[in-house]
């Protein structure tokens, strides 16, 4: 029994070594990250929600935890995510950063899960090409069907190398890609604009994988199925916390 206890203590030390030097334990940090990236809350709101649970942590601590540990959680979720289908939806929305418009380009699959996101200063052919190249490199293949709105940059980018796919352009077909923009837009209003391109890119790169984990298709789903998927998602999150 003594050897088992010693082994357990060693494993706990290894598991939480990454959190060494922080006053709050790993479970508290994970709870703060879940609140921050799962819901459209400001950092001060997260601070208040933690305080209700008897946890005293400043909003600045929550911000630093997100910068240091958020990407690790997002990367683990990506590794656990199965390969997407061969139908991709692309869309972009304009976000103002320091008074200058920037395009937030996002690609999702047919189920509405975000595949990739990229912040760029332009909405031209080069911007569309960069998104497609990054998407193909990460997915390891080219899609069978690409669905976009009627922005001319998508059609011009299709003439590039390796862009051998069916291209459908219709405003009404891009709802799958438009809906995932909403959480970032809500967060933008809560935070009173993003401060820089790096700030926006870092946020969406962490936020979207976490949102994918808790994304449940609502079409023809019973309440029992919804509860089962939600329970499974929270179980995966608990495993990520334990593996962190």
C-alpha positions in Angstrom: 0.0 0.0 0.0 2.9 2.3 0.8 4.4 1.8 -2.7 1.0 2.4 -4.3 0.6 5.7 -2.4 4.1 6.8 -3.3 3.4 6.0 -7.0 0.2 7.9 -6.8 1.9 10.9 -5.3 4.6 10.9 -8.0 1.9 10.7 -10.8 0.0 13.7 -9.2 3.3 15.7 -9.1 3.9 15.0 -12.8 0.3 15.7 -13.7 0.2 19.1 -12.0 3.8 20.1 -12.6 2.7 22.4 -15.4 0.7 24.4 -12.9 3.5 24.7 -10.4 4.0 28.2 -9.2 0.3 29.1 -9.4 -1.6 29.7 -6.2 -4.8 28.1 -7.6 -4.9 24.3 -8.3 -5.4 22.9 -11.8 -9.1 22.2 -11.3 -9.8 25.8 -10.5 -7.7 27.0 -13.5 -9.6 24.6 -15.8 -13.0 25.8 -14.4 -12.0 29.4 -15.1 -10.9 28.6 -18.7 -14.2 26.7 -19.3 -16.2 29.8 -18.2 -14.0 32.1 -20.2 -14.1 30.3 -23.5 -17.4 28.5 -23.3 -19.6 31.6 -22.5 -19.7 35.2 -23.8 -18.5 36.6 -20.4 -16.1 39.3 -19.6 -13.0 38.5 -17.5 -14.6 40.4 -14.6 -17.7 38.3 -14.9 -15.6 35.2 -14.7 -13.9 36.7 -11.6 -17.3 37.2 -10.0 -18.5 33.7 -10.8 -15.4 32.2 -9.2 -15.8 34.4 -6.2 -19.4 33.1 -5.7 -17.8 29.6 -5.4 -15.3 30.9 -2.8 -12.4 31.2 -5.2 -10.5 34.5 -5.1 -8.8 35.1 -8.4 -8.5 38.4 -10.2 -9.6 39.0 -13.8 -5.9 39.5 -14.8 -5.1 36.0 -13.5 -7.9 34.6 -15.6 -6.5 36.4 -18.7 -3.0 35.0 -18.0 -4.4 31.5 -17.5 -6.1 31.7 -20.9 -2.9 32.7 -22.6 -0.8 30.1 -21.0 -3.1 27.0 -20.8 -5.9 27.6 -23.2 -4.0 26.6 -26.3 -3.1 23.2 -24.6 -6.7 22.4 -24.1 -7.6 23.4 -27.7 -4.8 21.3 -29.1 -5.9 18.2 -27.1 -9.5 18.7 -28.3 -8.2 18.9 -31.9 -6.3 15.6 -31.5 -9.4 13.9 -30.2 -11.7 15.2 -33.0 -12.4 12.7 -35.8 -11.7 13.7 -39.4 -14.3 16.0 -40.9 -16.4 15.2 -43.9 -15.6 16.2 -47.5 -18.0 19.2 -47.7 -16.6 22.5 -46.4 -18.4 25.8 -45.8 -16.4 29.0 -46.0 -17.4 32.5 -44.8 -15.8 35.7 -43.5 -17.0 38.5 -41.3 -15.5 42.0 -40.8 -14.1 42.8 -37.4 -12.8 46.3 -36.5 -9.4 46.3 -34.8 -8.0 49.7 -33.8 -10.4 51.4 -36.2 -9.3 49.3 -39.2 -11.5 46.5 -40.8 -10.1 43.0 -40.8 -11.6 39.8 -42.1 -12.2 36.9 -39.8 -12.2 33.9 -42.2 -13.7 30.7 -41.0 -14.2 27.2 -42.4 -16.7 24.6 -41.0 -17.9 21.2 -42.0 -21.4 20.1 -42.9 -22.2 19.6 -39.1 -21.2 23.1 -38.2 -18.0 22.3 -36.4 -15.2 24.8 -37.1 -12.3 23.4 -39.1 -10.0 26.4 -39.1 -10.1 30.2 -38.6 -7.7 32.9 -39.9 -7.7 36.7 -39.3 -6.5 38.7 -42.3 -6.4 42.4 -43.2 -7.8 41.9 -46.7 -10.7 40.1 -48.4 -8.9 39.5 -51.7 -7.8 36.4 -53.7 -4.6 36.1 -51.7 -6.6 36.0 -48.4 -8.9 33.2 -49.7 -5.8 31.3 -51.0 -4.1 31.5 -47.6 -7.2 30.1 -45.8 -7.6 27.3 -48.3 -3.9 26.3 -48.2 -3.9 26.3 -44.4 -7.1 24.3 -44.4 -5.8 21.7 -46.9 -2.5 21.4 -45.0 -4.2 20.7 -41.6 -6.9 18.4 -43.0 -4.4 16.5 -45.2 -6.8 16.5 -48.2 -8.9 18.6 -50.5 -12.6 18.8 -50.0 -15.1 17.3 -52.5 -17.5 20.3 -52.3 -16.7 23.9 -51.2 -19.7 26.1 -50.4 -19.2 29.9 -50.2 -21.1 33.1 -50.7 -20.8 35.2 -53.9 -17.5 36.9 -52.9 -15.3 36.8 -56.1 -12.2 36.0 -54.1 -13.3 32.4 -53.6 -13.8 31.8 -57.4 -10.4 33.3 -58.2 -8.7 31.2 -55.5 -10.2 28.1 -57.0 -8.0 28.5 -60.0 -4.8 27.9 -57.9 -2.9 24.6 -57.8 -4.5 21.6 -55.9 -7.9 23.4 -55.9 -9.7 20.5 -57.6 -13.2 20.6 -56.0 -16.8 21.4 -56.8 -17.5 25.0 -55.9 -21.0 26.1 -55.0 -21.7 29.9 -54.6 -25.0 30.9 -53.0 -25.8 33.3 -50.2 -28.4 31.0 -48.7 -26.0 28.0 -48.4 -23.5 29.6 -46.1 -25.6 29.6 -42.9 -23.4 26.7 -41.5 -20.4 29.0 -41.7 -22.2 32.2 -40.6 -23.5 30.8 -37.3 -20.1 30.1 -35.7 -19.2 33.8 -36.2 -21.8 34.7 -33.6 -19.9 33.8 -30.4 -16.9 35.8 -31.5 -19.1 38.8 -32.3 -20.8 38.6 -28.9 -17.4 38.4 -27.2 -16.2 41.4 -29.3 -19.1 43.4 -27.9 -18.5 42.2 -24.3 -14.7 43.0 -24.5 -15.4 46.3 -26.3 -13.4 45.3 -29.4 -10.3 43.1 -29.7 -7.0 45.0 -29.1 -4.9 43.5 -32.0 -4.9 40.9 -34.7 -2.9 38.6 -32.5 -5.4 39.0 -29.7 -8.3 38.0 -32.0 -6.4 35.2 -33.6 -5.4 33.7 -30.2 -8.9 34.0 -28.9 -10.7 32.3 -31.9 -7.9 29.6 -32.1 -8.7 28.5 -28.5 -12.4 29.3 -28.5 -13.5 27.4 -31.6 -12.1 23.9 -30.6 -13.8 24.2 -27.2 -17.0 25.3 -28.9 -16.7 22.3 -31.1 -16.6 20.0 -28.1 -19.9 21.4 -26.8 -21.5 21.8 -30.3 -24.5 19.5 -30.6 -26.5 19.3 -33.8 -30.1 20.2 -33.0 -31.8 18.7 -36.1 -34.1 15.8 -35.1 -32.5 15.4 -31.6 -34.5 14.2 -28.6 -34.0 15.5 -25.1 -32.4 12.2 -24.1 -29.8 12.4 -26.9 -29.1 16.0 -26.0 -28.4 15.1 -22.4 -26.3 12.1 -23.4 -24.1 14.3 -25.7 -23.8 17.0 -23.1 -22.7 14.4 -20.4 -20.2 12.9 -22.9 -18.7 16.4 -23.6 -18.3 17.2 -19.9 -16.7 13.8 -19.4 -14.2 14.6 -22.2 -13.5 17.9 -20.6 -12.9 16.2 -17.2 -10.4 13.9 -19.0 -8.6 16.9 -20.5 -8.3 18.5 -17.1 -6.9 15.3 -15.6 -4.4 14.9 -18.5 -3.3 18.6 -18.4 
